[in-house]
Amino acid sequence: MQSETEKKSRTSKSIKNAVIGITGALLSLVISFLSRTVFIRMLGDDYNGVNGLFTNILQTLNMAELGFAAAVAFALYRPLKDGDEEAVSALMNFFARVYRIIAVIVAVAGSACIPALQFLIKEDISSLPFTLNQLRIYFAMFLANTVCSYLLAYKRTLIQADQNAYIISTVDYSCNIALNVLQIALLYITKNYYAFLSIMIAKTIVNNLILHIIAGKRYPYLSKYKRSKITKAEKKNIITNVEALFLHRIGHVLIYSTASIIISSFVGVKEAGFYSNYVLIINNVYVLINIIFESMTASIGNLGVSADVEHQYEVFKRVDYISKFFVVFTSTCYICLFNDFITIWLDSSKTFPLLTVIAISAHPVLSYMRKPVFTFRDAKGLFKKDWFKPLIESSVSIGLAIGLSYVWGVLGILLGYVISSLFIGLPIESYMLYKHGFKRSVLPYFLKVALVIIYAAGVTALTYYICTFIPVEKSLAGFGWFVLEALFCIAFSSGAYILATFKTPEFGYFVQLARKIFGKFSRKKEDADA
């Protein structure tokens, strides 16, 4: 049983990780938008499209990682808790060798892509502001950055597993902000993409080197046991976990990292650039939302080995309540605010029609819907039960995306992902969790999902109609109206969800939790004043 000191230490670390994570994410969000703005103005939409295309290609190549980081992190928890320095060192030595092999595999696979780059861009290369040779050099620099990300990076997993994610957040966000500032300055001075990519590579090397040095100082025993090796049983256990997660890893990459590739190949590189602007917003919002879910991971992991299935189910319903709040909240804000924000930020010529915006928004919104199921499935070790799901979902996603691209362009591509997520991914994984994890029928959950989707659509439609009366344009006054529109969307969507759920046990639980936290804060303040 854990002592009170251990519990308080874990709570303190969790709070520190969350606070620094959110602060860093917000600062990084602001500087990322500034960097993207300067990038588009200095280099144009075609370069922006290529940037998004290369990012997607290399995210796809990162399948070679296979989930080793997650498997090794899981294996580190026990020796870190027991203070077994040699066991920790042996695991890190193994992980270092694995990451070197992965770096070589990614380098070889990436190099094999270079001769075929022109086939991933629909336009004639001669009509673009760069030559084919320049395009290949750009990709080689992107590839070098990805390969560098595997060198020395293995030690960040140790810091993460030791509940010190705030160290990683501090270094990552500091380097990211410094990178973007340097890139902005160089773009203004040189208007050169080579300079932009050079700073990106330098940031990756410096970032990993700093974390490597910090880990070396915090865990000096790593150098003492640098020749230690894990046992055959430990290696077999890690490989078993990697095998179980392998197909899920492939499916996730293919579902979430191929849209820009297909858009560039079947519609155009400029449209891929426009899409990447929407994705930049989605990714930054996801980082903030994910911090909330990450804070629950340790508790959910402990629940996964509990015999009390009823208690697990109660906690699942609470996490699911939060996820469905984000479904209503983000669907409303994305659809109502996306085009107005991009109009003010960049220009109305870089926006998509409403139906395409709805499709862009639906994909991440469904991922928020699925987040609790993912988390509990993994915590209960049920990923082997639906091993076939990622293969079916990714195949249908890409097949529909390519097929529908000939009919509806970008809209058709994004509909392919949405359809497979809604009608294949979500039903299969939910069914498996309820059948094997909670030992109950999944039908009530499916009914709740349908009701939430209908309710979110209704709230979004009403909010969108009201927002049409708000005059948003690319001007100072237009920005003021946009802020008012954003506040209205936030308040209306949040209020609508609370109105629909305030009689549920889950709402009551969070009200009580808020009162408890506020009560502790008030008592501390009173003690401090006294």
N, C-alpha and C positions, 0 to 999 in steps of 0.2 A: 504493500500500500504506500502511496506517495505521502511524504510529509507536507505540512502546510507551507514550509519554506519552498519546496519544489513546486507546489501549485502556484504560489505567488510569483516565483521566478518565471514560470512558463507564461503566466498571465501578463507579467510585466514585459516580457519579450514580445508577446503577441501584440500588445498595445503599441510598443515601440516600432515594431515592424509595420503595423498598419498606418500609424501616424506619418512615419518617414516615407512609406510607400505612396500614400495619398498626396503628401506635400510635393514629393519629387515628381509624381505623375502629372500634377497640375502645372508645375513649372515647365516640365518637359513638353506638355501639351501646347503651351503658349509659344515656346521657342520653335516647336515643330511646325506650327502654322506660319510663323514668320519665315522660317527657312523655305517651306514649300512655296510661299508667296514670291519670295525673291527668285527662287529656282525657276518658276514658271515665267516670270517677267523677264528674266535674263536669258533663258534658254528656250522657252516656248513649250507648247503642248506636245510636240513630237518627242522631245527629250523626256518629258514627264511620263509619256506613255512607255518609252523604252525602260525608264527607271522602274515602273510598275511591273513590266513584263519580266525583266531580269530578276526582280525580287521574287516573283512567283515561281520562276524556273528553279531558282536556288532553294526556295522553300520546299519544292518538290524533291530536289536532290537530297535534302536533309532527311529524307526517309531512311537513309543509310544509318542514322543514329539509332533507329529501331526501338527507342525507349530505354536504352542502357542507363541514362542518367536517373530515370525514375526507379529502375530496378536496383541500382547501386545505392541511391539515397535510402531506399527501404531497408537494404541490408546494413546500412551504417547506423540506423537508429539504436539497435541493441548494443553494439560495442561502444558507442558514444555514451550511452546511459551507464554502462558498466565500467567505463574508464579503461577499456582494453585498448591501449595505444598500439600494440603490435597488430591487432586485428584490423583496426582502422587503417593503419599504414598499408597493410597487405591489400585491402580493398581498393585503396587509392592507387597503389602501384598497378593493380589489374586494370583499373579504370583508365589510367594514363596510357597503357598499351592499347587498349580498345580504341580510345580517341585518336591515337596516332594512325591506327589502321583505317578508321573512318575518314580521317583527313585525306589519306591517300586515295580511298575509294571515291570520295567526292571530287577530288582533283581530276582523277581519270575520267569519271563519268561526265563531269563538267566540260573537260577538254573535248570529249567526243561530241558534245552539243555544238561546239563552235562552227564546224563546217555547215551546219544545218540552220543557222540562225535566220537566214533570209526567208526560210519557209514558215517562220513563226510571225512574220509581218505581212499583212495582206497587200499593202501598197508596194509599188515599185520602189526599190531602194533609191533609185536616181531622183525620185520626187521628194526625198527627205533631206533634211539639212546636214546629213553625215553620210560618209561612204560606207561600203560594206566592210572594208578593212578597219575603219574607225569603230564600227559597230562591234566587230570581233574583239578589238582591244578593250573597249568598254566592258564587254562581258567577261573578258579575262581578268580585269581588275575586280569586278564583282565577285568572280570565282575565287580570286586570291583572298578577298576579304572573308568569304565563307570558310575557306580552308584555315585561315589564321584564327577564326573563332573557335576551332577545335584544339588549337595549340595552347597549352597552359590553362585552358578553361575548365579542366576537370576539377580543379580545387574549389571552384565556386559551389559545386555540389556538396562538398564537405561543410562549407560555411552555412549553406542552406539547411542541411540535415541537422546541424547543431543549433537550430532555431535562431540564427543570427542573420536573417534575411535583410535586416536594416543596413548591414554593412554593404551587401551587394547592391541594395537600392541606392545607397549614398554614392557609391563609386559609379554605378551605371548611369544614374541621372546626372551626376557632376560631369562625367565624360561626355554624355549625350548633349548637355547644354553647351559645353565648351566646343564640341564638334560643330554644332549648328551655328554658333557664333562665328567660328573660323570659316565655315563654309559660306555663310552670308557675306562676310568680308571679302573672301576670295572671288565669289561670284560677281560682286559689285566691281572689283578691281579688274578681274581677268575675263569674266563671262566665259569661262572655260570649264567643260565637263571633266576633263582630266584632273584638274585641281580639286574639284568637288569630290571625285572618287578617291584621290590620294589621301585627303583628310579622313575619309570614311575608313580606309584601311589603317591609317595611323591610330585612329580612335580605338579600333578593335584591338590592336596590339597593345596599346597603352592601358586600356581597360582591363584586359586579361592579365597583363603584367603586374598591375597594381594589386589585383585580387590574389595573384600567385604569391606576391611578396607578403601580403597581409596574412594569408593562410600559413605561410612558412613561419611567420613570427608567432601566430596564435597556436600553431601545432608543431613545435620544434621537433617533436618525436618522429615526424615524417621522414626527416633526413637520417635519423638513427636507424630506422627500419626500412630503408629504401630497397633492400633486397628481399624483404619478406614477401611470401606468396600466399594466396588464399588456398584453402584445401579443395580437393576435387569435389567434395560435397557442396561447399559454398559456391564454387563455379557452376556446378550443375543446377543449383537452386536459382542463381541469377539468370542463367540461360533459359531455364524453364519459365521464369517470369517474363523474360524478353520475348520468348516464343508466343506466350499467351497474349502479349500486348502488340505483337508485330502487325497483325492484320488490322487492328484498331488504329495503329499508327499510320499505316498506309492509307486506310480509308479516310482518316481525318485530314491528311495532307492533300489527297486528291479532291476532297469535297471543299476544303477551305482555301486551297492555294493554287487553283488552276483557272479561275475565272478570267484573270487578266490575260493568260496565255491564249485562251479560246477567243476572247474578244479581239485581241491583236491579230490572231490568225484568220478569223472569219468575218470580222467587221472592220477593224482598222486600229492602228497604233494610237491615233489621236483619241479615239473613243476609250481605249484602254487607259489613257492618261486622265480623261474625265472621270472614269470609274475609280481610279486610284485616289482622287480627291475625296470622294465619298467614303472610301475605305479608310483613309487617314482619320476621318472623324469617327467612324465606327470603331476602329482599333483603339483610339484614345478613350472613348467612352467605355469600351470593354475592359480596359486596364483598370479603370476606377471601379466598375461593377465587380470585376474579378477579385479585387482586394477584399470585398465584403465576403464573397464565397470562400476565399482562401483562409480567412480567419476562422472558419468553421471546420476546416479540413481535419485538424487534430482530433476534435471531439467526435466527428463522424467516423474517423479511423478506429477510435476506441470502441465505438458502437458496433463496428463490423464484427468484432469477436465476442460480442455480448450474446447470451442465450435468450435474452428478453426481446423477442421479435416485435411484440406489441409496442414496447418503448421505442424501438428503432423506427417503427411506422409512425409513431407520434412525432418524432423528431423530423422524419422525412416530410410530413405534412407542413411543418413549420418552415422548413427550408423551401419547400415547394410554394408556400404562400408568398415568400419573398420573391422567388423567381417569377411568379405570375404578376406580381406588382410591376416588375421590370418589363414584362411583356406589354402591359397596358401603357406604362409610362414611356418606354422607348418607341413603341409603334406610333404613338401620338406625336412625340417630339421629332422623331426622324422624318415622318411623312409631311408634317406641317412646317418644319423648319429647314430641312435640307436645302431646298432650292433657294430659299430666301437668304440663308447664310452664305451659300456659294456665290450668289449674286452680289452680296455686299463684300465678301472676301475677295473674289476674283472677278467674275463677270457673268451675266445671265447667259451668254453664249456658251458657257461651259457647264450648263445644267442639262439634265435629261427630262423628258416628258413625265407627267405624273404617274402613269402606269409603270414606267421603268423605275421610278423612285420607290413606288410601293414594293416592287420586286426586290430592289436593293435592300430595303428596310426589312422585308420579311425574313430573309436568310439569317441575319444576326438575331432577330427577335425570336425565331424558333430555337436558336442555340441557347438563349436564356431559358426558354421553356424546358429544354432537355438537360440543363446543367445539374439539377438535383438527381435525376436518374443516373447520369454519368457518375456523379460523385458516390452515390450509394452502391451502385453496381461494382465500382472498383474497390470500395471499402469492404464489401462483402465477398470480394474475389469471384465475381460472377462473369467476368469478361470472357471466360471460356464458353459460357452458355450461348452467347450470340456471336461466336467467332465468324460466322458467315455473313452477318449483317453489313459490315463495312465493305465487303466485296460487292454485294448486291447494290447497296446504296450508292457507292462511288461509280459503279458501272452505269447505273440508270441515270445518275446525275450528269455524267459527261456525255453519255449517249443522247439524252434529251437536249442538253445544252447545245451540242453540235447540230442536231437535227432541227431544233427550233430556231437556231441562229439564221437559217436560210429563210425562215418565214417572218420572224419578228426582230431580228438583229440582237442588240444587247438585251432587250426585254426577254426574248426567247431563251437566251443563254441563262439568264438569272432565274427564269421560271423553271428551268430544268433542275437547278439545285433546290429550289423551294419545294417543288412537287416531290422529289425523292426524300427530302428531309421530313416532310409532313406525312407522307403516306407509306414510307418504308422505314426510315431510321427511327423516328419517334415511336411508332407502334411496336416494332420488334423489341427494342431495348426496354420499353415500359412493360411489355408482356413478360419478358424474361425476369425482370426485377420483381414484379408482383408474384409471379408463379414460384420462382425459386428462392426469392429473398424474403418476401412478406407472407407467402403461403395464402394468398387471397386473390379474389377476382380482380382483374384490371379494368373491368367495364365502368365502375364508378369514376376511375381516373380518366378514362377516355371521354366520358360525358363532361367532366370538369374541363378538360382541355378544349372540347368543342365549345362549351359555354364561354370560356375565357376568350377564345379567338373571336367569337361572335360579338362579345361585349367590347373587346378591344377595337374591333372594326367599327362598331357603333360610336364609341367615344371618339375615335380618330376622325370619323366622317363628320361628326358634329363640330369638333374642334376645328377641323380644316375649313368648314363652311364659315364659322365665325371669323377665322383668321383671314378669310378673303376680303373682309372689310377693313383690314389693317394695311395701310399703304407703306410697303417696304420697297425701297429703291437704293441704289448705290450712291448714298450721300450721308452727311452727318445726321440729318433729320431722319433718313431712312434707317440708320443704325439705331437711333433712339426708339423708333417704332418697332424694330426687330427685338430689342431688349424687352419691350412691353409684351410683344407676341410670345417670346420665349417664357417669360414669367407666367403668362396666362396658360400656356400649354402645360407647364410644370404643375401649376396649381390645379388646373381643371382635371388633368389625367390622374393626379394623386388623389384628389378629392373624390373623383368618380370611383376609384378602386376601393377607397375606404368606405364610401357610401354603400357599395355592394357587398362588403365583407365584414362590416363592423360587428355583426352578430355571431361571427364564427369563433370557435375556440382559439384558433391561431391568432386572430386579432387580439383577443383578450390576453393571450400569453404575452404578446409583444408590448401591450399596454402595461401589464404588470412588470415586465422586464425594464421598461423605460422608467417607471415609477421607482423601482429598486435602485437603478443607476443614479437617477436624479436625487433620490434620498441620500445615498452615500455621498454624492457630490456636495449636497447642501450641508450635511453634517461635517464634512471636512472643512468647508468654508467657515462654518460657525466656530469650529475648533481653532482655525487659523486666526479668526477675528478676535477670539477670546484670548 
